[in-house]
Amino acid sequence: MTTKKTTEKKNENTEKNINLKNEIKQLKIALKEKNDKLLRSMADFQNYQKRIEKELTCREQENKKKYLEEIIDLHELLKKVSDDKNPKEGLKLLINNIENFFKKEQIKPINCLGEKFNHNIHYAITTLERNDCEDNTIIEEVKKGYMLNDKILRPSHVIVTKKVEKKKI
Amino acid sequence: MGKIIGIDLGTTNSEVAVMEAGKPTIIKSAEGQNYFPSVVAFTKDGEILVGESAKRQAVTNPEGTVHRIKRKMGSGEKVKALGKSYSPEQISAFILQKIKKDAEEFLGEKITEAVITVPAYFNDNQRQATKDAGKIAGLKVKRIINEPTAASLAYGLDKEGEHKIAVYDFGGGTFDITLMEVGEGVFEVLSTNGDTQLGGSDMDQALVDYFAEIFKKQYDFDLRKDPKSLQRLIEASENAKIELSSTMQTDINLPYISVINNEPKHFETKLTRAKFEEIISKFVDKTEKPCKQALKDAKLSPEEIDHIVLVGGTTRIPLVKNKVEEIFGKTPKRDVDPMECVAIGAAIQAGVLSGEIEKDIVLLDVTPLTLSIETLGGVATHLIDRNTTVPTKKSKIFSTAADSQISVEINVLQGERPMAADNKSLGRFHLDGILPAPRGIPQIEVTFDIDVDGILNVNAKDLGTGKEQSIRITGSTKLSDQEINKMKKEAEEHEEDDIKRKEKVEIRNNGDALAHSAQKTLDELKDKFSDEDKEAIQNALKELRSALSGDDVDKIKEKTDSLTQVLQKASTAIYQKAAQQHQQTQGNQQSNSDEEAWSGHPGDDDKTINADYKVNKDEDKKDKKK
């Protein structure tokens, strides 16, 4: 009885072993395939990155060209202006052209004189003590700021009032 | 697991980076800048501002704005802002919070962990304070590492065995020198020294003073007293400094800089690099003493230093680089952006901690040279371009070059030259058993597959019959640098000739293809052409064929063009005739005449008939031309 049982058990074990061995073999193959797939998708991604980088530099160049061309035109015209004995009219048109270009590119100047200082769109370069107007008000524009669409292209550089009494506190 | 970011928490500016797909990437602030000003402000309206917006309002709100909090870290000293007091940890936490928020926005995922850098001379208190600041900001600080260590990591200096490194950090407001020893990836600080009151901003100021003095001599007016003029002078000085890092001289032109006695005044001057260096040399010289002291403290002579790493924007100035060379007698490393290398090193450390950098797996090989096959006329047609990361697989469809061709030869090539004969042949094989068909009809798919070990499998399959043949080439990626450089150099040297030769082959191929299709058109439509046109085509065809049998490429081109013209004329006549017939017969035979005219278009007949799969082939052609 016992011997029979052990043989049975042995047989069962060998069978189990064979099954397990097969399973291990299959899993090994599956793992190898998965590993290969993983490496390939990693390589694909790296190749994709390289391509995107190339494309980005290309596009950057294209963009640059667009703005450089505008500057070249501007330069040509300004040279004419400088030779002009009565350049006022020409300059007026030139400035108009630039402003139209800004409009086309959705660049808008930030109006700031007399407004309350706003750290989102203004950059205070210094303050001036005053007692004749409100505190924290822009009294001078040092450099004009611009918005591009709804984002800030560059903040207005401004001088802001400071009420005299306040400083003493 | 989430990403861990690396933060360079600086005195004036902070930077942050993260590992993305094995590469460190600098994270931009919401304002679109590569850095975050380390400024925190409390406004009267109860708002807390951090970074760029805090900086913009700083002069309007000096009582509420906190700068340079790093200097107070770990001191236990509180700072007052608008009547309230804050610990330095709290202030730093505001900066870290802003960085965390912008990094989350940039990466599109939640960030909870970070590596933060501190100066090598920071004591335990200061390090703990930095950790606490992270905690307050909601960041688990996985590790605090020294700034010079981070900079060295950015240069991969942890992998080069045992050696000694000097990190020369010259920023906007401070100068630090750190000597370290690295072995088995462990960095040990040997000595540090520096000057907390020395930086690039001193140079800017000196330059502004220099320009202002020139103007003053001319007009007896101090531009520094007018904030408007001063602002422009500061900007011009910064630009001049940057410009003179690459050029020997720069022009400073500031039109309408000021109005004196109701008259607009302009500022015009030139600044040579020599003069610039004279102005800044006293600041650069001041870095020498701390370096010497550090060497003395570490008991090292300059020759014992193996690598010098430059950190900070000021090290971009050539004079500074020269000074470093003079002190240490060696050329410093500078291929990583000196402003970003600390944050990049922190990100690399973070990548190691998060398990993103497992050295063996991420390093995938690239193909050192282009792999191609030889096509009609001895042209090398690219399958896998140089510098492609492997493993990779690319396929292209090719066809036969002659009618009833039953076998194609696949010649696998390596190299950058456009003609097959100039490249190295890695192996060749034949694919037989192609069914006899007109040229261009059979479709043979050629696949190049490079596995992770660099073994190249080339397979050619006749899509019509399903027959295939392949070859296995080992070592296609394992070329010596010498071999690669030689082949690249050859390609560069021969570039012009090669292009000409390829053009010649293309002209010949075009002529050949036209002759073939003209013959076909002639056979198919012999009843449609007028005798006159038929004869013209036959003559032109004959001339083209005789040109093709010779070597004169210009003649081939000329004859190809004239045959094209004759064909166009003849086909136009057919269309006109068809149109006339169409008008005469009207409605009934409409479809019939349409069809005839359609197939009678000589130049493109191949394409229209076989539109379905020729499209594919056309795309291939485009690829080839690139």
Interface residues (C-beta under 8 A of the other chain):
Chain A: D36 L39 R40 M42 A43 D44 F45 Q46 N47 Q49 K50 F117 H119 N120 H122 Y123 A124 I125 T126 T127 N136 E140 V142 K143 K151 I152 P155 H157 I159 V160 K162
Chain B: A21 E31 G32 A41 T43 L49 S53 A54 K55 R56 Q57 A58 V59 T60 P227 K228 Q231 R232 V362 L364 N387 T388 T389 V390 P391 T392 K393 D451 V452
